[in-house]
């Protein structure tokens, strides 16, 4: 993977219209789930990002055809699949490699894969994946690599020990292929999980409870090819709200998928950022109060993430940067991952007033005038947050390791450049 660097000139207001890309976290499990079907599947609004490209390359090693038929459209034809021993180097690049466990088990009866990669934001346990697949009739061996086998997946009543998104997605795919009825309890219900469930229904699966934390799946039904459009990325929408807020810009986000934004909009309102909903578009004005709303009695407020439908964990980094440009003090509580907040030292170096209380909590006091700096992107979401900080800072900033941002945001420098952002992308020599 080539090293990417962004040179960012801050302090410019932006203006214009932009459309969120397809939901990365829906596209990954949907692309993997397309292997369940022996017939061609066409997917539209697929974000052309590094994580998707890596998954496409990984899928091709299983014998499936996987081709880009348009800039954001994929055709997948898994007529032939072989029992996969997935490449460990490719598995280590993305966490989504674990999503191939269920469809390859269903089609081939076995799969061997290495521990998945992904963002370094804290321990991301895989136990729930193993538990749900075992409950549905799989056996597994854990060593340096993971090996799953089955003599046939069977429906069961399964309680997930945590509402893991990717474990729920593996469980849904396995349950669709299993014989008999499956009930998944304490399941994740994020928009991307709903998108996967709707894709499986489009292929012929029977699933009820979509959008809740209890799914009922009548498994073993014949599946057919289908054409499916992936929904907008609500995390990208939240990132664009933060972008408008910190740069004091007027932006229109079209096709925003507003039905999934209630907790996001409430979170930004706590920071003094309000959006106007017009149909399925969001209008974010550059004229905002940017005054953090105190709790009743004048107490310091708190913004915390929780499993859906609460404020999304993937927007916490964006919210922290936004809070540095707002009037007042707020406690940011990241409940999900113990390393996600460690990027705040980079914001402090740029002039932000932030106290990191512990791995899960930070106090932000604003507004502060940020100054350009040389920073590094530690993961997708913190990288995007650093880009927002650089765009509102005085002077120029250098963001190294920006390929992390490109794992989750498509052509971000071009899309924001069309709004007036000044971002130069450099591909560095690998020497």
URCORNOR-V279224 format. One record per residue. RES is the residue in one letter. SS is DSSP state (2 for helix, 1 for strand, 0 for the rest). PSI is psi in whole degrees, 0 to 359 (none if undefined). BURIAL is b if it has 16 or more other C-alpha atoms within 10 Angstrom, else e. Layout:
# URCORNOR-V279224
res = {RES/RES}
ss = {SS/SS}
psi = {PSI/PSI}
burial = {BURIAL/BURIAL}
This chain:
# URCORNOR-V279224
res = {X/X/X/X/X/X/X/X/X/X/X/X/X/X/X/X/X/X/X/X/X/X/X/X/X/X/X/X/X/X/X/X/X/X/X/X/X/X/X/X/X/X/X/X/X/X/X/X/X/X/X/X/X/X/X/X/X/X/X/X/X/X/X/X/X/X/X/X/X/X/X/X/X/X/X/X/X/X/X/X/X/X/X/X/X/X/X/X/X/X/X/X/X/X/X/X/X/X/X/X/X/X/X/X/X/X/X/X/X/X/X/X/X/X/X/X/X/X/X/X/X/X/X/X/X/X/X/X/X/X/X/X/X/X/X/X/X/X/X/X/X/X/X/X/X/X/X/X/X/X/X/X/X/X/X/X/X/X/X/X/X/X/X/X/X/X/X/X/X/X/X/X/X/X/X/X/X/X/X/X/X/X/X/X/X/X/X/X/X/X/X/X/X/X/X/X/X/X/X/X/X/X/X/X/X/X/X/X/X/X/X/X/X/X/X/X/X/X/X/X/X/X/X/X/X/X/X/X/X/X/X/X/X/X/X/X/X/X/X/X/X/X/X/X/X/X/X/X/X/X/X/X/X/X/X/X/X/X/X/X/X/X/X/X/X/X/X/X/X/X/X/X/X/X/X/X/X/X/X/X/X/X/X/X/X/X/X/X/X/X/X/X/X/X/X/X/X/X/X/X/X/X/X/X/X/X/X/X/X/X/X/X/X/X/X/X/X/X/X/X/X/X/X/X/X/X/X/X/X/X/X/X/X/X/X/X/X/X/X/X/X/X/X/X/X/X/X/X/X/X/X/X/X/X/X/X/X/X/X/X/X/X/X/X/X/X/X/X/X/X/X/X/X/X/X/X/X/X/X/X/X/X/X/X/X/X/X/X/X/X/X/X/X/X/X/X/X/X/X/X/X/X/X/X/X/X/X/X/X/X/X/X/X/X/X/X/X/X/X/X/X/X/X/X/X/X/X/X/X/X/X}
ss = {0/0/0/1/1/1/1/1/1/0/0/0/0/0/1/1/1/1/1/0/0/1/0/2/2/2/2/2/2/2/2/2/2/2/2/2/0/0/0/0/1/1/1/1/0/0/0/0/0/2/2/2/2/2/2/2/2/2/2/2/0/0/0/0/1/1/1/1/1/1/0/0/1/1/1/1/1/0/0/0/0/0/0/1/1/0/0/2/2/2/2/0/0/0/2/2/2/2/2/2/2/2/2/2/2/2/2/2/0/1/1/1/1/1/0/0/0/0/0/0/0/0/0/0/0/0/2/2/2/2/2/2/2/2/2/0/0/1/1/1/1/1/0/0/1/1/1/1/1/1/0/0/0/1/0/0/1/1/1/0/0/0/0/0/2/2/2/2/2/2/2/2/2/2/2/2/2/0/1/1/1/1/1/1/1/0/0/0/0/0/2/2/2/2/2/2/2/2/2/2/2/2/0/0/0/1/1/1/0/0/0/0/0/1/1/1/1/1/1/0/0/0/0/0/0/0/1/1/1/0/0/1/0/2/2/2/2/2/2/2/2/2/2/2/2/2/2/0/0/1/1/1/1/1/0/0/0/2/2/2/0/2/2/2/2/2/2/2/2/2/0/0/0/0/1/1/1/1/0/0/1/1/1/1/0/0/0/0/0/0/1/0/0/0/1/0/0/0/1/0/1/1/1/1/0/0/0/0/0/0/0/0/2/2/2/2/2/2/2/2/2/2/2/0/0/0/1/1/1/1/1/1/1/0/0/0/0/0/0/2/2/2/2/2/2/2/2/2/2/0/0/0/1/1/1/1/1/1/0/0/1/1/1/1/1/1/0/0/0/0/1/0/0/1/1/1/0/0/0/2/2/2/2/2/2/2/2/2/2/2/2/2/0/1/0/1/1/1/1/1/0/0/2/2/2/2/0/0/0/0/0/2/2/2/2/2/2/0/0/0/0/1/1/1/1/1/1/0/0/0/0}
psi = {121/144/134/141/137/132/119/127/117/176/14/134/146/165/141/197/140/155/131/147/171/151/113/315/354/320/319/306/331/317/317/317/339/341/346/332/139/354/160/143/134/129/133/160/38/123/132/80/168/319/321/317/319/317/320/315/321/319/323/332/347/355/352/148/134/107/141/119/355/168/327/34/134/141/123/127/103/49/320/128/144/155/119/135/90/142/122/328/317/322/323/347/333/145/333/350/332/338/350/350/309/309/324/326/314/319/323/345/354/156/141/128/158/163/135/160/220/190/145/83/17/174/131/91/148/0/321/324/312/319/314/321/323/319/333/12/11/153/154/155/135/121/225/334/166/132/124/139/158/146/14/123/140/140/153/167/112/130/118/134/347/151/60/132/306/327/321/319/317/320/319/314/315/320/325/325/341/154/134/186/140/139/125/121/152/38/158/153/21/160/324/329/320/320/317/314/318/325/315/321/320/333/350/0/158/110/130/159/14/129/352/186/14/117/142/125/124/102/171/9/149/140/146/165/158/170/131/140/124/139/169/153/108/336/322/321/313/323/322/328/314/321/312/320/312/334/2/50/151/115/144/122/109/147/48/351/54/340/343/15/8/313/326/313/322/320/316/328/326/333/359/24/116/144/147/129/122/100/239/16/158/133/122/116/146/342/100/159/326/38/118/132/115/154/165/137/4/14/154/126/170/138/121/148/154/169/153/140/23/182/130/139/326/351/0/319/318/318/324/314/317/318/332/343/11/155/122/190/142/145/121/124/105/104/340/319/134/358/1/330/357/352/349/341/330/323/321/319/336/356/0/148/97/133/117/106/318/181/344/350/140/142/126/130/125/178/155/147/116/152/149/150/171/120/174/140/113/333/179/306/318/326/316/323/320/326/318/318/319/324/336/358/159/132/195/150/154/125/109/164/31/351/338/320/319/350/336/347/125/124/45/325/328/318/318/330/326/343/353/359/148/96/122/126/128/132/116/152/143/357/none}
burial = {e/e/e/b/b/b/b/b/b/b/b/b/b/b/b/e/b/b/b/b/b/b/b/b/b/b/b/b/b/b/b/b/b/b/b/b/b/b/b/b/b/b/b/b/b/b/b/b/b/b/b/b/e/b/b/b/e/b/b/e/e/b/b/b/b/b/e/b/e/e/e/e/b/b/b/b/b/b/e/e/b/b/e/b/b/b/e/b/e/b/b/b/b/b/b/b/b/b/b/b/b/b/b/b/b/b/b/b/b/b/b/b/b/b/b/b/b/b/b/e/b/e/e/e/e/e/e/b/b/b/b/b/b/b/b/b/b/b/b/b/e/e/e/e/e/b/b/b/b/b/e/e/b/b/b/b/e/b/b/b/e/e/b/b/b/b/b/b/b/b/b/b/b/b/b/b/b/b/b/b/b/b/b/b/b/b/b/b/b/b/b/b/b/b/b/b/b/b/b/b/b/b/b/b/b/b/b/e/e/b/b/b/b/b/b/b/b/b/b/b/e/e/b/b/b/b/e/b/e/b/b/b/b/b/b/b/b/b/b/b/b/b/b/b/b/b/b/b/b/b/b/b/b/b/b/b/b/b/e/b/b/e/e/b/b/b/b/b/b/b/b/b/b/b/b/e/e/e/e/e/b/b/b/b/b/b/e/b/e/b/b/b/b/b/e/e/e/e/e/e/b/b/b/b/b/e/b/b/b/b/b/b/b/b/b/b/b/b/b/b/b/b/b/b/b/b/b/b/b/b/b/b/b/b/e/b/e/b/b/b/b/b/b/b/e/b/b/e/e/b/b/b/b/b/e/b/e/e/b/b/b/b/b/b/b/b/b/b/e/b/b/b/b/e/b/b/b/b/b/b/b/b/b/b/b/b/b/b/b/b/b/b/b/b/e/b/b/b/b/b/b/b/b/b/b/b/b/b/b/b/e/b/b/e/b/b/e/e/b/e/b/b/b/e/b/e/e/e/e/e/e}
